[in-house]
Amino acid sequence: MMVYHTAMTRLDRAIRQSVSLPPHIAKRVRSIAKARKTSANRVVVDLIEAGIQAKEAEKQRFFSLANQLTDSDDPAERQQIKEELARMTFGD
């Protein structure tokens, strides 16, 4: 059991990663950090996590629409789904 705990501790250890932010983004990060009374590092991590979650949600939405497209027999609904999939893929 101790070996498992030690292995988990090693996996949970933070990894230092250097990131250069454009000045206007760095300013916004510092502003958010000040308002939240936390570190700029914590804000960057939170923003990255939120971005990863948003991308995963977008991916799930895409697959859900693809399934709806496959299951739909209504031409108008199929066209609407195709248009939404195109927007998701190519933008507006």
For each residue, the residues with C-beta under 8 A, 3 or more apart:
1: 4 5
2: 5 6
3: 6 7
4: 1 7 8
5: 1 2 8 9
6: 2 3 9 10
7: 3 4 10 11
8: 4 5 11 12
9: 5 6 12 13
10: 6 7 13
11: 7 8
12: 8 9
13: 9 10
14:
15:
16:
17:
18:
19: 44
20:
21: 25 26 29 44
22: 25 26
23: 26 27
24: 27 28
25: 21 22 28 29
26: 21 22 23 29 30 40
27: 23 24 30 31
28: 24 25 31 32
29: 21 25 26 32 33 40 43 44 47
30: 26 27 33 34 40
31: 27 28 34 35
32: 28 29 35 36 43
33: 29 30 36 38 39 40 42 43
34: 30 31 37
35: 31 32
36: 32 33 42 43
37: 34
38: 33 42 43
39: 33 42 43
40: 26 29 30 33 43 44
41: 44 45
42: 33 36 38 39 45 46
43: 29 32 33 36 38 39 40 46 47
44: 19 21 29 40 41 47 48
45: 41 42 48 49
46: 42 43 49 50
47: 29 43 44 50 51
48: 44 45 51 52
49: 45 46 52 53
50: 46 47 53 54
51: 47 48 54 55
52: 48 49 55 56
53: 49 50 56 57
54: 50 51 57 58
55: 51 52 58 59
56: 52 53 59 60
57: 53 54 60 61
58: 54 55 61 62 88
59: 55 56 62 63
60: 56 57 63 64
61: 57 58 64 65 88
62: 58 59 65 66 85 88
63: 59 60 66 67
64: 60 61 67 68
65: 61 62 68 69 81 84 85 88
66: 62 63 69 70 85
67: 63 64 70 71
68: 64 65 71 72 77 81
69: 65 66 72 78 81 82 85
70: 66 67
71: 67 68
72: 68 69 77 78 81
73:
74: 77 78
75: 78 79
76: 79 80
77: 68 72 74 80 81
78: 69 72 74 75 81 82
79: 75 76 82 83
80: 76 77 83 84
81: 65 68 69 72 77 78 84 85
82: 69 78 79 85 86
83: 79 80 86 87
84: 65 80 81 87 88
85: 62 65 66 69 81 82 88 89
86: 82 83 89 90
87: 83 84 90 91 92
88: 58 61 62 65 84 85
89: 85 86
90: 86 87
91: 87
92: 87
